[in-house]
Amino acid sequence: MSRPRDHWPSTSRSLNMGFELAAALAGFCLLGYWIDVRYDTAPWGLLICACLGLIGGMYNLIRTALAVTGGRRPESRKRGPAPGESERSEKGDRGSPPSSG
């Protein structure tokens, strides 16, 4: 069975997310290494650029993941009240029996 044609762009985009993260990190690390060699600032250029690459890559990964999923979060299953607990409304306690006096 084949998938709908409009599903493939999101699938290919989601497959590339890991590569984009690695490419951003590697690119910034190379830039940081070049800065360290050029200006003799070892290891600060590499460390700062590696952090920037990681932050930028993660931002891009999260942004792409939200675009692919349509911005939806997975819904957790709704659970009822625990045994022995009653549901409460905004106006007060509806589930408890009236007290006898």
Sequence and secondary structure as in RCSB ss.txt:
>XXXX:A:sequence
MSRPRDHWPSTSRSLNMGFELAAALAGFCLLGYWIDVRYDTAPWGLLICACLGLIGGMYNLIRTALAVTGGRRPE
SRKRGPAPGESERSEKGDRGSPPSSG
>XXXX:A:secstr
    GGGHHHHHHHHTHHHHHHHHHHHHHHHHHHHHHHHT TTHHHHHHHHHHHHHHHHHHHHHHHHHHTT    
       TT   EETTEE SS     
